[in-house]
């Protein structure tokens, strides 16, 4: 199998991480198994956080222009997707209903597109930030901290933060 381009990058939207290339979704670091249609529906909504998508737009994007079935397939799959994401229509976390219009994907605004990977613990993140803050410290201190980080992370590379 040959791949021409790397594809869209993994995105973090609140506690939700969507990996389009790997077709994987993680919620709070735990993989959520989605069907092909559920993944396509979530991606269509998450590609435009804050924007409202009508059921007709979602039908065209996910099922295609030639869909001849019932329009309620969108409602049904949104319900299944919400269940897998641990939410409901009454208490939405990511997928909000805009009555009479459609659906809007919304993550906590301060957490959209955070560069953390889903398997990085809070402790690893704190160590990474501390390492970056202490760049001006003496070389000996940095060597000791780097050794501790290597021991704690089994050599995995930690993300960099701007």
Residue, then its C-alpha position, 0 to 999 in steps of 0.5 A: x500500500x502506498x500513501x501519497x500524503x501524510x494526511x490530516x494531523x491528529x487533533x485534540x478537542x477538549x478531552x477528545x482526540x481524533x486521529x483521521x489517518x489512523x481512524x481512531x478516537x480517544x476520550x480521556x486517553x481511552x480508545x473509543x471504538x466507532x463504526x465507519x459512519x460514526x467516525x465520519x459523522x464525528x469527523x464532519x462535525x469536529x472539522x468545524x467546531x462551533x459551526x452548526x451542520x444541518x441534517x441534510x449537510x451531514x447526510x451529504x457529507x457522510x452518506x453521499x448525495x445519492x442517499x435514498x434512505x430515511x433522513x432520521x439516520x442522522x439522528x439515530x447515528x448522533x444518538x449512538x455516537x453520543x452514547x459512545x462518547x458518554x453523553x446524552x442530548x440533555x447533557x451534551x459534552x461535545x455534540x450539541x443540538x441546535x433545535x430546528x437547525x442541526x448539530x454543533x460540535x463544541x469542545x471547551x474553548x480553552x482546550x481546543x487543539x492542545x498538542x498533548x497526545x492521548x497517552x501522555x499523563x499529567x505527570x509527564x506533561x508537568x515534567x516536560x513543561x518544567x524541563x522547558x522552563x529550566x532551560x536557563x538552569x545549569x547543565x548539571x540540573x538539566x542532566x539530572x532531570x533528563x535522567x529522571x524523565x528517561x527513567x519515568x517515561x521509558x525513553x518515550x519522547x515528550x511533546x514540546x509546548x510553545 
